[in-house]
Amino acid sequence: MTDPARRLTPVVRLAPAKLNLTLAVVGRRPDGYHALHSVMVPLALADRLSFAVLPSGDDTLHTTGFDPGPPKRNLSLQAIVLARAAVAASRVPAPPLAMRLEEAIPVAAGLAGGSSDGAAAIDGALEAWDAALDDDRRFEIAARLGSDVPFFLSPGAALVEGRGERLTPLHGIRGEHHGPPQPPGVLLVTPTIAAHTAAVFEAWSNGAMAEPATARRTSEHFASEFGSGLTVRALIERAGVLASANDLWPAAVSVVPGLLQLRRGLTRLIGRPVGMSGSGPTLWALYPSLDEASAAAEAVRAAIADKTLNAPGDAPPFVAATTIQTEGKDE
């Protein structure tokens, strides 16, 4: 075991965004949370966290990029506190950490950037302290931080159930003819209006719902297919069905004025099915490659600039091309 104070280089972790390819709300739990059935995949779009050991004082956080909100509510800092408490019994030194967070993922966008930061912070803090926790303890900390955090503890696609605590790894993308998989491209468009998860679920509870059980049937069938692995071509063929398999879409539309019009305009512009991730407002479209998604992103930016595509919010939307991750997330 090494002395954490003698570490000369910072620990670095990447915290990927997630995409909900399906999202079904299947009931209300006794603890007040909603029970979900969702196929989730990690994206190459990621925040970057670095950790350096401090000689004394308190944990610190410096952020760049998107505003992650008040430090007291930041899941990265909360993760460090919980991880420190978990290693205390093992008498491993857990000195304060200076954390730098480079936010590349829009906040309150349905991409779970904050949750991913929290999972990355657990891992990064433990390495900075040269400490270890078993998988069950890490999972317990992640579940305390938030519903989406456990998903990010292991890379790859997963079926997520319950409030997020039940995970089934899925094969995800497989290559054509037994070759290596080529990651599919994803176009992301996030208007500059936050869709807070609590507000969207409240709207759903108040009646802003899709047809009952439709998204669940799609999600269950797709999870079975994705569990065995799909080629990129097969995934793209299912994009139209997947784009309609989010039970929170009607609720998000009621919370974010103009989101419905943006989706319609985007569908006309790119000529592809457009879905929504999580509780929104991020819209997505799937492409066979990153190059094709990048070309679509340029077309969307041009349409927004010349006002042939209108997006809600007081600033232009976040537009990005990325890929679905097929490998781990550590840098």
C-alpha positions as a printed NumPy array, in Angstrom:
array([[  0.   ,   0.   ,   0.   ],
       [  1.361,   3.429,  -0.951],
       [  0.903,   6.716,   0.856],
       [ -1.768,   8.668,  -1.097],
       [  0.012,  11.935,  -0.237],
       [  2.999,  10.772,  -2.285],
       [  1.004,  10.36 ,  -5.494],
       [  2.669,  12.577,  -8.114],
       [  0.142,  12.437, -10.936],
       [ -3.62 ,  13.002, -10.788],
       [ -6.1  ,  10.188, -11.258],
       [ -8.288,  10.695, -14.335],
       [-11.657,   9.182, -15.114],
       [-14.099,   9.619, -17.974],
       [-17.802,   9.742, -17.145],
       [-19.892,   8.818, -20.203],
       [-23.392,  10.003, -20.966],
       [-26.123,   7.398, -21.267],
       [-28.873,   6.962, -23.815],
       [-32.216,   5.303, -23.159],
       [-33.067,   3.268, -26.24 ],
       [-36.295,   2.268, -24.466],
       [-37.957,   3.519, -21.298],
       [-41.138,   2.024, -19.872],
       [-42.709,   3.134, -16.597],
       [-44.116,  -0.094, -15.183],
       [-45.502,   1.019, -11.832],
       [-45.08 ,   2.93 ,  -8.592],
       [-42.944,   1.416,  -5.855],
       [-43.781,   1.459,  -2.125],
       [-40.819,   3.797,  -1.551],
       [-42.393,   6.394,  -3.839],
       [-40.072,   5.857,  -6.795],
       [-41.315,   4.719, -10.187],
       [-40.374,   1.245, -11.401],
       [-38.768,   1.243, -14.832],
       [-37.854,  -1.145, -17.611],
       [-35.204,   0.477, -19.783],
       [-32.465,  -0.529, -22.186],
       [-29.569,   1.855, -21.635],
       [-26.257,   2.271, -23.442],
       [-23.211,   4.42 , -22.613],
       [-22.03 ,   7.021, -25.119],
       [-18.587,   8.236, -26.123],
       [-19.67 ,  11.749, -25.109],
       [-18.217,  12.076, -21.617],
       [-17.28 ,  14.412, -18.792],
       [-13.682,  14.251, -17.58 ],
       [-12.768,  14.127, -13.905],
       [ -9.308,  14.388, -12.365],
       [ -8.396,  13.853,  -8.707],
       [ -5.352,  15.128,  -6.84 ],
       [ -4.55 ,  14.486,  -3.177],
       [ -4.45 ,  17.552,  -0.91 ],
       [ -2.175,  17.754,   2.152],
       [ -5.019,  19.082,   4.321],
       [ -8.366,  20.86 ,   4.312],
       [-11.636,  19.877,   2.64 ],
       [-12.474,  18.272,  -0.684],
       [-12.639,  20.877,  -3.456],
       [-14.326,  20.987,  -6.838],
       [-13.46 ,  23.129,  -9.857],
       [-15.732,  22.877, -12.899],
       [-15.545,  23.985, -16.508],
       [-18.094,  23.669, -19.296],
       [-21.752,  23.205, -18.43 ],
       [-22.803,  24.49 , -14.998],
       [-23.361,  21.422, -12.762],
       [-25.252,  23.402, -10.107],
       [-24.45 ,  24.102,  -6.434],
       [-21.451,  22.15 ,  -5.053],
       [-23.524,  20.81 ,  -2.142],
       [-25.787,  19.001,  -4.601],
       [-22.952,  17.712,  -6.785],
       [-22.932,  13.92 ,  -6.857],
       [-19.163,  13.808,  -7.396],
       [-18.474,  15.461,  -4.063],
       [-21.131,  13.342,  -2.367],
       [-19.512,  10.23 ,  -3.837],
       [-16.127,  11.142,  -2.34 ],
       [-17.696,  11.596,   1.099],
       [-19.482,   8.227,   0.943],
       [-16.41 ,   6.427,  -0.401],
       [-14.264,   7.898,   2.387],
       [-16.747,   6.687,   5.006],
       [-16.744,   3.225,   3.448],
       [-12.962,   2.83 ,   3.605],
       [-12.644,   4.266,   7.12 ],
       [-13.008,   0.858,   8.762],
       [-10.02 ,  -0.48 ,   6.817],
       [ -7.801,   2.292,   8.234],
       [ -6.677,   3.288,   4.735],
       [ -5.665,   6.972,   4.62 ],
       [ -8.312,   8.934,   2.713],
       [ -7.01 ,  12.511,   2.594],
       [ -8.96 ,  15.376,   1.006],
       [ -9.109,  15.535,  -2.77 ],
       [ -9.037,  18.366,  -5.273],
       [-11.344,  17.408,  -8.116],
       [-11.543,  19.049, -11.521],
       [-14.709,  18.359, -13.51 ],
       [-14.825,  19.187, -17.21 ],
       [-18.526,  19.12 , -18.077],
       [-19.144,  18.105, -21.695],
       [-22.606,  16.604, -21.057],
       [-25.579,  18.989, -20.822],
       [-27.181,  19.135, -17.374],
       [-30.802,  18.073, -16.687],
       [-30.934,  16.697, -20.212],
       [-31.869,  13.027, -19.811],
       [-28.246,  11.941, -20.368],
       [-27.378,  11.304, -16.678],
       [-24.147,  13.272, -16.727],
       [-24.334,  13.99 , -12.998],
       [-24.98 ,  10.337, -12.178],
       [-22.063,   9.257, -14.34 ],
       [-19.835,  11.796, -12.593],
       [-20.846,  10.275,  -9.262],
       [-19.915,   6.749, -10.38 ],
       [-16.595,   7.952, -11.794],
       [-15.862,   9.793,  -8.546],
       [-16.268,   6.608,  -6.497],
       [-13.72 ,   4.845,  -8.675],
       [-11.353,   7.801,  -8.96 ],
       [-11.312,   8.538,  -5.241],
       [-10.544,   4.932,  -4.367],
       [ -7.597,   4.865,  -6.762],
       [ -6.305,   8.204,  -5.458],
       [ -6.313,   6.72 ,  -1.948],
       [ -4.963,   3.34 ,  -3.114],
       [ -8.036,   1.826,  -1.465],
       [-10.381,  -0.964,  -2.479],
       [-14.033,  -1.833,  -1.95 ],
       [-15.816,  -4.952,  -3.117],
       [-18.435,  -4.693,  -5.839],
       [-21.357,  -4.922,  -3.407],
       [-20.088,  -1.964,  -1.376],
       [-19.508,   0.137,  -4.484],
       [-22.995,  -0.694,  -5.675],
       [-24.458,   0.285,  -2.314],
       [-22.753,   3.697,  -2.493],
       [-23.893,   4.188,  -6.084],
       [-27.513,   3.355,  -5.251],
       [-27.46 ,   5.868,  -2.386],
       [-26.273,   8.574,  -4.766],
       [-29.061,   8.194,  -7.317],
       [-31.134,   5.873,  -9.476],
       [-28.939,   6.081, -12.601],
       [-25.568,   5.818, -10.832],
       [-25.316,   1.994, -10.578],
       [-25.55 ,   1.688, -14.386],
       [-22.181,   3.408, -14.748],
       [-20.25 ,   1.086, -12.443],
       [-19.63 ,  -1.345, -15.298],
       [-19.297,  -0.447, -18.958],
       [-21.671,  -1.562, -21.656],
       [-25.349,  -1.874, -22.443],
       [-27.732,  -3.059, -19.75 ],
       [-31.362,  -3.686, -18.993],
       [-32.18 ,  -1.426, -16.05 ],
       [-35.161,  -2.281, -13.841],
       [-36.66 ,  -1.211, -10.542],
       [-35.569,   2.324,  -9.698],
       [-32.212,   1.532, -11.309],
       [-30.854,  -1.01 ,  -8.848],
       [-31.515,  -4.123, -10.968],
       [-29.062,  -4.426, -13.846],
       [-28.767,  -7.136, -16.477],
       [-25.753,  -6.74 , -18.795],
       [-26.627,  -7.   , -22.479],
       [-24.347,  -7.998, -25.311],
       [-25.293,  -4.844, -27.204],
       [-23.582,  -4.272, -30.552],
       [-21.88 ,  -7.152, -32.341],
       [-19.853,  -7.054, -35.51 ],
       [-20.959,  -8.165, -38.955],
       [-19.836, -11.692, -39.875],
       [-18.134, -12.172, -36.5  ],
       [-15.841,  -9.184, -37.031],
       [-15.216,  -6.434, -34.46 ],
       [-18.207,  -4.168, -33.81 ],
       [-18.241,  -0.728, -35.378],
       [-19.938,   1.714, -32.999],
       [-23.164,   3.221, -34.35 ],
       [-23.369,   6.99 , -34.592],
       [-25.802,   9.04 , -32.521],
       [-27.052,  12.552, -33.163],
       [-27.975,  14.446, -29.988],
       [-30.006,  17.658, -29.879],
       [-30.63 ,  19.195, -26.454],
       [-32.666,  22.409, -26.224],
       [-31.578,  24.91 , -23.593],
       [-34.524,  24.228, -21.306],
       [-33.959,  21.851, -18.413],
       [-36.414,  18.981, -18.023],
       [-36.103,  18.16 , -14.352],
       [-36.829,  14.5  , -13.722],
       [-39.15 ,  15.148, -10.783],
       [-41.293,  17.556, -12.814],
       [-41.582,  15.127, -15.721],
       [-42.576,  12.22 , -13.459],
       [-45.104,  14.448, -11.704],
       [-46.656,  15.29 , -15.065],
       [-46.725,  11.566, -15.894],
       [-48.45 ,  10.807, -12.593],
       [-50.995,  13.534, -13.326],
       [-52.037,  11.869, -16.568],
       [-49.542,  12.873, -19.271],
       [-49.069,   9.256, -20.302],
       [-48.614,   7.217, -23.438],
       [-50.775,   4.21 , -24.267],
       [-50.332,   1.759, -21.37 ],
       [-47.939,  -1.179, -21.824],
       [-46.881,  -0.286, -25.391],
       [-43.388,   0.895, -24.436],
       [-43.032,  -2.016, -22.027],
       [-43.718,  -4.597, -24.733],
       [-41.198,  -2.927, -27.009],
       [-38.639,  -2.664, -24.226],
       [-38.993,  -6.321, -23.214],
       [-38.697,  -7.546, -26.8  ],
       [-35.733,  -5.301, -27.572],
       [-33.926,  -6.268, -24.355],
       [-34.174,  -9.9  , -25.431],
       [-32.746,  -9.111, -28.86 ],
       [-30.029,  -6.79 , -27.554],
       [-29.085,  -9.342, -24.944],
       [-27.884, -11.644, -27.701],
       [-26.259,  -8.845, -29.652],
       [-27.395,  -6.87 , -32.695],
       [-25.416,  -5.646, -35.654],
       [-25.433,  -1.91 , -36.332],
       [-27.618,  -2.527, -39.371],
       [-30.168,  -4.417, -37.288],
       [-30.159,  -1.688, -34.638],
       [-30.809,   1.019, -37.241],
       [-33.686,  -1.035, -38.659],
       [-35.326,  -0.924, -35.231],
       [-34.847,   2.822, -34.757],
       [-38.444,   3.695, -35.625],
       [-39.86 ,   1.368, -33.   ],
       [-37.293,   2.434, -30.393],
       [-37.961,   6.13 , -30.993],
       [-41.569,   5.585, -29.888],
       [-40.706,   3.489, -26.82 ],
       [-40.428,   6.157, -24.127],
       [-43.347,   6.427, -21.721],
       [-42.164,   9.834, -20.512],
       [-42.498,  11.563, -23.884],
       [-46.032,  12.984, -23.289],
       [-44.983,  14.21 , -19.852],
       [-41.817,  15.853, -21.181],
       [-43.851,  17.603, -23.884],
       [-46.126,  19.047, -21.203],
       [-43.138,  20.295, -19.197],
       [-40.982,  21.639, -22.071],
       [-42.919,  23.963, -24.394],
       [-41.81 ,  23.625, -27.999],
       [-40.277,  20.153, -27.611],
       [-42.944,  18.519, -29.78 ],
       [-42.382,  21.059, -32.564],
       [-38.616,  20.562, -32.374],
       [-38.987,  16.812, -32.739],
       [-41.279,  17.204, -35.749],
       [-38.936,  19.684, -37.414],
       [-35.891,  17.544, -36.709],
       [-37.599,  14.463, -38.143],
       [-38.406,  16.337, -41.354],
       [-34.877,  17.721, -41.61 ],
       [-32.892,  14.505, -41.159],
       [-35.468,  12.021, -42.459],
       [-34.899,   9.608, -39.585],
       [-36.842,   8.491, -36.517],
       [-36.189,  10.755, -33.514],
       [-36.454,   9.513, -29.94 ],
       [-35.976,  11.068, -26.513],
       [-33.508,   9.98 , -23.839],
       [-34.689,   9.545, -20.255],
       [-36.992,  12.307, -19.062],
       [-35.665,  14.612, -21.777],
       [-35.342,  17.031, -23.314],
       [-32.469,  15.493, -25.339],
       [-33.608,  14.108, -28.692],
       [-31.615,  11.433, -30.498],
       [-31.314,   9.728, -33.87 ],
       [-29.241,   6.673, -34.787],
       [-26.803,   6.412, -37.709],
       [-24.608,   3.634, -39.091],
       [-21.422,   5.58 , -38.346],
       [-19.991,   8.6  , -36.545],
       [-19.28 ,  10.279, -39.891],
       [-22.955,  10.133, -40.872],
       [-24.046,  11.399, -37.459],
       [-21.504,  14.243, -37.751],
       [-22.884,  15.246, -41.151],
       [-26.381,  15.303, -39.667],
       [-25.156,  17.444, -36.768],
       [-23.742,  19.985, -39.235],
       [-27.054,  20.064, -41.095],
       [-28.932,  20.649, -37.84 ],
       [-26.602,  23.49 , -36.806],
       [-27.055,  25.117, -40.215],
       [-30.846,  24.816, -40.016],
       [-30.86 ,  26.378, -36.561],
       [-28.597,  29.205, -37.721],
       [-30.861,  30.083, -40.662],
       [-33.982,  29.542, -38.523],
       [-35.464,  26.8  , -40.668],
       [-35.379,  24.677, -37.511],
       [-36.611,  26.273, -34.3  ],
       [-35.674,  25.038, -30.839],
       [-37.108,  26.149, -27.494],
       [-34.873,  27.998, -25.083],
       [-33.058,  31.305, -24.928],
       [-29.956,  30.02 , -26.731],
       [-29.197,  27.58 , -29.557],
       [-29.505,  23.933, -28.556],
       [-26.563,  21.647, -27.824],
       [-25.956,  19.612, -30.982],
       [-23.411,  16.799, -31.025],
       [-22.469,  13.639, -32.84 ],
       [-21.173,  10.743, -30.777],
       [-21.22 ,   6.957, -30.72 ],
       [-22.59 ,   4.176, -28.573],
       [-19.715,   2.812, -26.497],
       [-18.705,  -0.763, -27.105],
       [-15.738,  -0.733, -24.688],
       [-14.865,   0.43 , -21.14 ],
       [-14.853,   4.024, -19.981],
       [-11.553,   4.529, -18.151],
       [ -8.944,   6.802, -19.683]])
